[in-house]
Amino acid sequence: MAVNYGTRRTVVGAHYGLRDWLSQRVTAALMAVFTLVVLAQLLFGSGPIGYESWAGIFASQWMKVLTFAVIVGLAWHAWVGMRDVLMDYIKPIGLRLVLQVFVIVWLTGCAGWAIQVLWRI
């Protein structure tokens, strides 16, 4: 049972609990399934591994959709982890906010670049 001291309750740290724990596990499972699918296609595919076979793996629409879901899941997975680390270890609120904005911009840029590369194949 939580006890409040004083007139205000101070909430700090990674306090989102089950939702974040579950989102980390679901996105990790999605990335694991994706890795197994790509490995199976590489190992059991015909011919040597080259650009043509690699581009062939990602040519089908279902693989592009799965890859897009994995990119979004990876960005979400990284955001939850980084947000928790920043909330736990960076105590000055202004610095934490700047770092969180930087992480959001960085992850958005990385995801946008990956999606651009995906649709170019």
PyRosetta script that sets phi, psi and omega in degrees:
from pyrosetta import init, pose_from_sequence

init()
pose = pose_from_sequence("MAVNYGTRRTVVGAHYGLRDWLSQRVTAALMAVFTLVVLAQLLFGSGPIGYESWAGIFASQWMKVLTFAVIVGLAWHAWVGMRDVLMDYIKPIGLRLVLQVFVIVWLTGCAGWAIQVLWRI")
pose.set_psi(1, 129.0)
pose.set_omega(1, -178.9)
pose.set_phi(2, -77.2)
pose.set_psi(2, 138.8)
pose.set_omega(2, 179.0)
pose.set_phi(3, -114.5)
pose.set_psi(3, 126.9)
pose.set_omega(3, 177.3)
pose.set_phi(4, -96.4)
pose.set_psi(4, 128.0)
pose.set_omega(4, 176.9)
pose.set_phi(5, -105.6)
pose.set_psi(5, 128.6)
pose.set_omega(5, -179.4)
pose.set_phi(6, 83.6)
pose.set_psi(6, -163.0)
pose.set_omega(6, -176.2)
pose.set_phi(7, -91.0)
pose.set_psi(7, -19.1)
pose.set_omega(7, -178.6)
pose.set_phi(8, -122.2)
pose.set_psi(8, 143.3)
pose.set_omega(8, 175.4)
pose.set_phi(9, -98.0)
pose.set_psi(9, 123.9)
pose.set_omega(9, 179.7)
pose.set_phi(10, -95.0)
pose.set_psi(10, 121.8)
pose.set_omega(10, 179.9)
pose.set_phi(11, -114.4)
pose.set_psi(11, 117.2)
pose.set_omega(11, 177.6)
pose.set_phi(12, -132.8)
pose.set_psi(12, 164.3)
pose.set_omega(12, 176.8)
pose.set_phi(13, 86.2)
pose.set_psi(13, -177.6)
pose.set_omega(13, -179.1)
pose.set_phi(14, -79.2)
pose.set_psi(14, 96.3)
pose.set_omega(14, -172.5)
pose.set_phi(15, -112.6)
pose.set_psi(15, 22.5)
pose.set_omega(15, -175.7)
pose.set_phi(16, -90.6)
pose.set_psi(16, -18.3)
pose.set_omega(16, 167.7)
pose.set_phi(17, 66.7)
pose.set_psi(17, -124.5)
pose.set_omega(17, -170.1)
pose.set_phi(18, -61.0)
pose.set_psi(18, -40.7)
pose.set_omega(18, -178.5)
pose.set_phi(19, -59.0)
pose.set_psi(19, -46.5)
pose.set_omega(19, -179.8)
pose.set_phi(20, -71.0)
pose.set_psi(20, -39.4)
pose.set_omega(20, 177.5)
pose.set_phi(21, -59.8)
pose.set_psi(21, -45.7)
pose.set_omega(21, -178.7)
pose.set_phi(22, -68.0)
pose.set_psi(22, -40.9)
pose.set_omega(22, 179.8)
pose.set_phi(23, -64.4)
pose.set_psi(23, -36.4)
pose.set_omega(23, 176.8)
pose.set_phi(24, -64.4)
pose.set_psi(24, -41.4)
pose.set_omega(24, -179.2)
pose.set_phi(25, -69.8)
pose.set_psi(25, -40.1)
pose.set_omega(25, -179.4)
pose.set_phi(26, -67.2)
pose.set_psi(26, -45.0)
pose.set_omega(26, 179.5)
pose.set_phi(27, -67.1)
pose.set_psi(27, -35.0)
pose.set_omega(27, 176.4)
pose.set_phi(28, -65.2)
pose.set_psi(28, -40.5)
pose.set_omega(28, 177.7)
pose.set_phi(29, -65.1)
pose.set_psi(29, -40.8)
pose.set_omega(29, 177.7)
pose.set_phi(30, -61.3)
pose.set_psi(30, -44.0)
pose.set_omega(30, 178.8)
pose.set_phi(31, -66.0)
pose.set_psi(31, -35.8)
pose.set_omega(31, 178.0)
pose.set_phi(32, -66.4)
pose.set_psi(32, -43.5)
pose.set_omega(32, 177.8)
pose.set_phi(33, -62.1)
pose.set_psi(33, -44.0)
pose.set_omega(33, 178.5)
pose.set_phi(34, -59.7)
pose.set_psi(34, -44.2)
pose.set_omega(34, 179.6)
pose.set_phi(35, -61.4)
pose.set_psi(35, -42.9)
pose.set_omega(35, 178.8)
pose.set_phi(36, -65.0)
pose.set_psi(36, -38.8)
pose.set_omega(36, 178.5)
pose.set_phi(37, -64.0)
pose.set_psi(37, -45.3)
pose.set_omega(37, -179.7)
pose.set_phi(38, -66.0)
pose.set_psi(38, -43.4)
pose.set_omega(38, 178.3)
pose.set_phi(39, -62.2)
pose.set_psi(39, -41.7)
pose.set_omega(39, 178.3)
pose.set_phi(40, -62.2)
pose.set_psi(40, -41.5)
pose.set_omega(40, 179.8)
pose.set_phi(41, -68.5)
pose.set_psi(41, -34.3)
pose.set_omega(41, 178.4)
pose.set_phi(42, -73.4)
pose.set_psi(42, -42.1)
pose.set_omega(42, -176.5)
pose.set_phi(43, -74.8)
pose.set_psi(43, -38.3)
pose.set_omega(43, -175.9)
pose.set_phi(44, -101.2)
pose.set_psi(44, 5.5)
pose.set_omega(44, 176.8)
pose.set_phi(45, -76.3)
pose.set_psi(45, 164.0)
pose.set_omega(45, -178.4)
pose.set_phi(46, -91.9)
pose.set_psi(46, 142.0)
pose.set_omega(46, 174.1)
pose.set_phi(47, 85.2)
pose.set_psi(47, 176.4)
pose.set_omega(47, -179.8)
pose.set_phi(48, -73.3)
pose.set_psi(48, 158.3)
pose.set_omega(48, -179.9)
pose.set_phi(49, -83.4)
pose.set_psi(49, 117.1)
pose.set_omega(49, 178.9)
pose.set_phi(50, -147.5)
pose.set_psi(50, -169.8)
pose.set_omega(50, -178.3)
pose.set_phi(51, -61.9)
pose.set_psi(51, -40.9)
pose.set_omega(51, -177.1)
pose.set_phi(52, -62.5)
pose.set_psi(52, -45.2)
pose.set_omega(52, 179.9)
pose.set_phi(53, -69.4)
pose.set_psi(53, -37.4)
pose.set_omega(53, 179.3)
pose.set_phi(54, -65.5)
pose.set_psi(54, -45.0)
pose.set_omega(54, 177.9)
pose.set_phi(55, -66.4)
pose.set_psi(55, -32.7)
pose.set_omega(55, 178.5)
pose.set_phi(56, -65.6)
pose.set_psi(56, -33.3)
pose.set_omega(56, 179.0)
pose.set_phi(57, -62.8)
pose.set_psi(57, -41.6)
pose.set_omega(57, -175.2)
pose.set_phi(58, -94.8)
pose.set_psi(58, 8.5)
pose.set_omega(58, -177.8)
pose.set_phi(59, -76.8)
pose.set_psi(59, -32.5)
pose.set_omega(59, -177.0)
pose.set_phi(60, -73.7)
pose.set_psi(60, 150.4)
pose.set_omega(60, -175.3)
pose.set_phi(61, -65.9)
pose.set_psi(61, -39.0)
pose.set_omega(61, -179.4)
pose.set_phi(62, -63.5)
pose.set_psi(62, -34.5)
pose.set_omega(62, 179.1)
pose.set_phi(63, -72.4)
pose.set_psi(63, -35.2)
pose.set_omega(63, 176.4)
pose.set_phi(64, -65.8)
pose.set_psi(64, -40.4)
pose.set_omega(64, 178.6)
pose.set_phi(65, -66.1)
pose.set_psi(65, -43.7)
pose.set_omega(65, 178.3)
pose.set_phi(66, -62.8)
pose.set_psi(66, -41.9)
pose.set_omega(66, 179.0)
pose.set_phi(67, -65.2)
pose.set_psi(67, -40.5)
pose.set_omega(67, 176.5)
pose.set_phi(68, -60.9)
pose.set_psi(68, -44.0)
pose.set_omega(68, 178.8)
pose.set_phi(69, -62.9)
pose.set_psi(69, -37.4)
pose.set_omega(69, 179.2)
pose.set_phi(70, -69.4)
pose.set_psi(70, -39.1)
pose.set_omega(70, 178.3)
pose.set_phi(71, -63.2)
pose.set_psi(71, -45.4)
pose.set_omega(71, 177.7)
pose.set_phi(72, -64.6)
pose.set_psi(72, -41.9)
pose.set_omega(72, 178.6)
pose.set_phi(73, -64.5)
pose.set_psi(73, -38.8)
pose.set_omega(73, 177.6)
pose.set_phi(74, -65.2)
pose.set_psi(74, -42.0)
pose.set_omega(74, 178.0)
pose.set_phi(75, -63.7)
pose.set_psi(75, -42.8)
pose.set_omega(75, 179.0)
pose.set_phi(76, -65.0)
pose.set_psi(76, -43.1)
pose.set_omega(76, 179.1)
pose.set_phi(77, -58.9)
pose.set_psi(77, -46.5)
pose.set_omega(77, 179.9)
pose.set_phi(78, -66.7)
pose.set_psi(78, -39.0)
pose.set_omega(78, 180.0)
pose.set_phi(79, -63.4)
pose.set_psi(79, -46.0)
pose.set_omega(79, -179.6)
pose.set_phi(80, -61.4)
pose.set_psi(80, -43.9)
pose.set_omega(80, 179.5)
pose.set_phi(81, -64.5)
pose.set_psi(81, -46.6)
pose.set_omega(81, -179.3)
pose.set_phi(82, -67.3)
pose.set_psi(82, -39.4)
pose.set_omega(82, 178.7)
pose.set_phi(83, -61.7)
pose.set_psi(83, -42.1)
pose.set_omega(83, 178.9)
pose.set_phi(84, -64.8)
pose.set_psi(84, -41.7)
pose.set_omega(84, 178.5)
pose.set_phi(85, -64.1)
pose.set_psi(85, -45.2)
pose.set_omega(85, 179.6)
pose.set_phi(86, -64.4)
pose.set_psi(86, -40.1)
pose.set_omega(86, -179.9)
pose.set_phi(87, -67.8)
pose.set_psi(87, -31.7)
pose.set_omega(87, -178.5)
pose.set_phi(88, -80.2)
pose.set_psi(88, -33.9)
pose.set_omega(88, -169.2)
pose.set_phi(89, -114.6)
pose.set_psi(89, -16.3)
pose.set_omega(89, 178.5)
pose.set_phi(90, -105.3)
pose.set_psi(90, 106.1)
pose.set_omega(90, -174.7)
pose.set_phi(91, -84.4)
pose.set_psi(91, -38.4)
pose.set_omega(91, 178.2)
pose.set_phi(92, -65.1)
pose.set_psi(92, 122.3)
pose.set_omega(92, -172.4)
pose.set_phi(93, -63.3)
pose.set_psi(93, -39.0)
pose.set_omega(93, -179.7)
pose.set_phi(94, -63.7)
pose.set_psi(94, -44.9)
pose.set_omega(94, 178.0)
pose.set_phi(95, -64.7)
pose.set_psi(95, -41.2)
pose.set_omega(95, 178.6)
pose.set_phi(96, -61.5)
pose.set_psi(96, -42.3)
pose.set_omega(96, 178.7)
pose.set_phi(97, -62.5)
pose.set_psi(97, -44.6)
pose.set_omega(97, 178.8)
pose.set_phi(98, -60.5)
pose.set_psi(98, -45.3)
pose.set_omega(98, -179.9)
pose.set_phi(99, -66.2)
pose.set_psi(99, -37.8)
pose.set_omega(99, 177.8)
pose.set_phi(100, -66.0)
pose.set_psi(100, -40.4)
pose.set_omega(100, 176.7)
pose.set_phi(101, -63.6)
pose.set_psi(101, -41.9)
pose.set_omega(101, 177.8)
pose.set_phi(102, -60.2)
pose.set_psi(102, -43.8)
pose.set_omega(102, 179.9)
pose.set_phi(103, -63.6)
pose.set_psi(103, -42.0)
pose.set_omega(103, 179.0)
pose.set_phi(104, -62.3)
pose.set_psi(104, -46.0)
pose.set_omega(104, -179.9)
pose.set_phi(105, -64.6)
pose.set_psi(105, -42.7)
pose.set_omega(105, -179.8)
pose.set_phi(106, -62.7)
pose.set_psi(106, -48.2)
pose.set_omega(106, -179.3)
pose.set_phi(107, -65.6)
pose.set_psi(107, -38.4)
pose.set_omega(107, 177.0)
pose.set_phi(108, -63.9)
pose.set_psi(108, -42.6)
pose.set_omega(108, 177.7)
pose.set_phi(109, -63.3)
pose.set_psi(109, -43.6)
pose.set_omega(109, 179.1)
pose.set_phi(110, -64.6)
pose.set_psi(110, -42.8)
pose.set_omega(110, 179.1)
pose.set_phi(111, -66.0)
pose.set_psi(111, -41.5)
pose.set_omega(111, 177.6)
pose.set_phi(112, -62.3)
pose.set_psi(112, -41.3)
pose.set_omega(112, 178.2)
pose.set_phi(113, -64.2)
pose.set_psi(113, -43.9)
pose.set_omega(113, -179.0)
pose.set_phi(114, -64.2)
pose.set_psi(114, -40.1)
pose.set_omega(114, 179.2)
pose.set_phi(115, -67.8)
pose.set_psi(115, -38.2)
pose.set_omega(115, 177.2)
pose.set_phi(116, -62.4)
pose.set_psi(116, -43.7)
pose.set_omega(116, 177.7)
pose.set_phi(117, -64.0)
pose.set_psi(117, -41.0)
pose.set_omega(117, -179.7)
pose.set_phi(118, -59.9)
pose.set_psi(118, -46.2)
pose.set_omega(118, -176.0)
pose.set_phi(119, -77.6)
pose.set_psi(119, -11.3)
pose.set_omega(119, 175.9)
pose.set_phi(120, -80.6)
pose.set_psi(120, -24.0)
pose.set_omega(120, -177.2)
pose.set_phi(121, -69.3)
pose.dump_pdb("model.pdb")
